[in-house]
Amino acid sequence: MTAADLKSCCCLPLKKGCLGISVFTIIYALILLIIQINGLATSRIEYWPIFALIITGLGIAFDLLDLCAGIILLLGVTKEKPKLLQVWIIFTAAFILFLQIRIYQNLQYVMFLIPMVLFWTCFDIVTVLLLWYCLAVVYSFRKNLLSEQNPTMELQDPSAKPMVE
C-alpha cells in the first residue's frame, strides 16, 4: 500500500473526480489570470515598484502554466494516459511547495494583524489542504490506470527482495 490509495473522490468514481479537478483547475487559473491582467490594465504601472511588477509577471506566468496543467489533466483523464496525469501531479506538487513557502512568509506579517495578509494566508492554507487531497485523487487514478494497462506488473517497493520459492 502506498501513501495515496483512494478508491473514490468523495462520492464519485476516481475518473469523474479527476475530471472535476481538471475543470476546477482550468476555471481557477482563468479567474486568477483575469484578476491579474485586469489589475495590470486598470492601474498605473509606471508607479509600481519593480518588485511588484516581477511578482505580477511571475503570477501571470504561473497562472498560464496552471491553465496548461489543467488542460493536460483533462486530456489525460479523458484519454486515460498516465503520463499526462503525471504532468499535473508534478506541477501541483511544485505549486503546493510554493504556497507553503508563501504561507510561512505571510505568517511573519499576520502577527501585525494586517487584514489582507490574514485573508490570503487563510486562503492559501485552505488551498494547500484542498490540493493535497486533489493530488491524492489524481495519483490514485493514475495508479489504477497503470495497473489496468500492465496487470502483471505490481507497483512494488524497488528495494524489496524477490520472493524465493
C-alpha positions as CSV (number, residue, x, y, z in Angstrom):
1,M,0.0,0.0,0.0
2,T,1.3,3.4,-0.9
3,A,0.7,6.9,0.6
4,A,-2.4,7.6,-1.6
5,D,-4.6,4.6,-2.3
6,L,-8.1,6.2,-2.7
7,K,-11.0,4.3,-4.3
8,S,-13.2,7.3,-4.9
9,C,-13.2,11.1,-4.8
10,C,-15.8,12.0,-2.2
11,C,-18.8,10.1,-3.6
12,L,-17.7,10.0,-7.2
13,P,-15.5,7.4,-9.0
14,L,-11.9,8.5,-9.4
15,K,-12.3,9.3,-13.1
16,K,-15.2,11.7,-12.6
17,G,-13.4,13.2,-9.6
18,C,-10.3,13.8,-11.7
19,L,-12.5,15.4,-14.4
20,G,-13.9,17.7,-11.8
21,I,-10.5,18.6,-10.5
22,S,-9.3,19.4,-14.1
23,V,-12.3,21.6,-14.7
24,F,-11.7,23.3,-11.3
25,T,-8.0,23.8,-12.2
26,I,-8.9,25.4,-15.5
27,I,-11.6,27.7,-14.1
28,Y,-9.3,28.7,-11.1
29,A,-6.4,29.5,-13.5
30,L,-8.7,31.6,-15.8
31,I,-10.2,33.6,-12.9
32,L,-6.7,34.4,-11.5
33,L,-5.5,35.3,-14.9
34,I,-8.4,37.7,-15.4
35,I,-7.8,39.3,-12.0
36,Q,-4.1,39.8,-12.5
37,I,-4.4,41.1,-16.1
38,N,-7.2,43.4,-15.1
39,G,-5.1,44.7,-12.2
40,L,-2.3,45.5,-14.7
41,A,-4.7,47.1,-17.2
42,T,-6.5,49.3,-14.7
43,S,-3.6,50.6,-12.7
44,R,-0.7,53.0,-13.5
45,I,2.2,50.6,-13.9
46,E,4.8,53.4,-14.0
47,Y,4.2,53.9,-10.3
48,W,4.7,50.3,-9.4
49,P,7.9,49.2,-7.7
50,I,10.0,46.8,-9.8
51,F,9.4,44.0,-7.3
52,A,5.7,44.3,-7.7
53,L,6.0,44.1,-11.5
54,I,8.2,41.0,-11.2
55,I,5.8,39.3,-8.8
56,T,2.8,40.1,-11.0
57,G,4.6,38.8,-14.1
58,L,5.6,35.6,-12.3
59,G,1.9,35.2,-11.1
60,I,0.7,35.6,-14.7
61,A,3.2,33.0,-15.9
62,F,2.3,30.6,-13.1
63,D,-1.4,31.0,-13.9
64,L,-0.7,30.2,-17.6
65,L,1.2,27.1,-16.5
66,D,-1.7,26.2,-14.2
67,L,-4.1,26.6,-17.1
68,C,-1.9,24.4,-19.3
69,A,-1.6,21.8,-16.5
70,G,-5.4,21.7,-16.1
71,I,-5.9,21.2,-19.8
72,I,-3.3,18.4,-19.8
73,L,-5.1,16.8,-16.8
74,L,-8.4,17.0,-18.7
75,L,-6.8,15.3,-21.7
76,G,-5.0,12.7,-19.6
77,V,-8.2,11.7,-17.8
78,T,-10.4,11.6,-20.9
79,K,-7.8,9.6,-22.9
80,E,-6.7,7.6,-19.9
81,K,-3.0,8.5,-20.3
82,P,-1.0,8.2,-17.1
83,K,1.9,10.2,-18.4
84,L,-0.3,13.2,-18.9
85,L,-1.6,12.9,-15.4
86,Q,2.0,12.9,-14.2
87,V,2.5,16.4,-15.6
88,W,-0.4,17.7,-13.4
89,I,1.0,15.8,-10.4
90,I,4.4,17.4,-10.7
91,F,3.1,20.9,-11.3
92,T,0.7,20.6,-8.4
93,A,3.4,19.4,-6.1
94,A,5.6,22.4,-7.0
95,F,2.6,24.7,-6.5
96,I,2.0,23.2,-3.1
97,L,5.6,23.9,-2.2
98,F,5.3,27.5,-3.4
99,L,2.2,28.0,-1.4
100,Q,3.7,26.6,1.8
101,I,6.7,29.0,1.4
102,R,4.3,31.9,0.9
103,I,2.3,30.9,3.9
104,Y,5.5,30.8,6.0
105,Q,6.4,34.3,4.8
106,N,2.9,35.6,5.4
107,L,2.8,34.3,8.9
108,Q,5.5,36.8,9.7
109,Y,3.1,39.6,8.8
110,V,-0.1,38.1,10.3
111,M,1.2,38.9,13.8
112,F,0.6,42.6,12.8
113,L,-3.0,41.7,12.0
114,I,-2.9,43.1,8.5
115,P,-6.4,42.0,7.2
116,M,-5.5,41.4,3.6
117,V,-2.4,39.3,4.6
118,L,-4.6,37.4,7.1
119,F,-7.2,36.7,4.4
120,W,-4.6,35.4,1.8
121,T,-2.8,33.3,4.4
122,C,-6.1,31.6,5.4
123,F,-7.0,31.2,1.7
124,D,-3.6,29.7,1.0
125,I,-3.9,27.2,3.9
126,V,-7.3,26.0,2.6
127,T,-5.9,25.8,-0.9
128,V,-2.9,23.7,0.2
129,L,-5.2,21.3,2.1
130,L,-7.5,21.0,-0.9
131,L,-4.6,20.5,-3.3
132,W,-3.2,17.7,-1.1
133,Y,-6.5,15.9,-1.5
134,C,-6.7,16.5,-5.2
135,L,-3.1,15.3,-5.6
136,A,-4.1,12.1,-3.8
137,V,-7.1,11.6,-6.1
138,V,-5.2,12.1,-9.3
139,Y,-2.3,9.9,-8.1
140,S,-4.7,7.1,-7.2
141,F,-6.4,7.4,-10.6
142,R,-3.0,7.3,-12.3
143,K,-2.0,4.2,-10.2
144,N,-5.3,2.5,-11.2
145,L,-4.6,3.2,-14.9
146,L,-1.1,1.9,-14.7
147,S,-2.3,-1.3,-13.0
148,E,-5.0,-1.8,-15.7
149,Q,-2.6,-1.2,-18.5
150,N,0.0,-3.6,-17.1
151,P,-1.8,-6.0,-14.8
152,T,1.2,-8.4,-14.4
153,M,3.4,-5.6,-13.0
154,E,2.5,-4.6,-9.5
155,L,3.7,-1.3,-8.1
156,Q,6.2,-2.6,-5.5
157,D,9.0,-1.2,-3.5
158,P,12.1,-1.4,-5.7
159,S,14.3,-2.2,-2.7
160,A,12.2,-5.2,-1.7
161,K,13.9,-8.6,-2.1
162,P,12.4,-11.1,-4.5
163,M,10.5,-14.0,-3.1
164,V,12.3,-17.3,-3.3
165,E,10.2,-20.4,-3.6
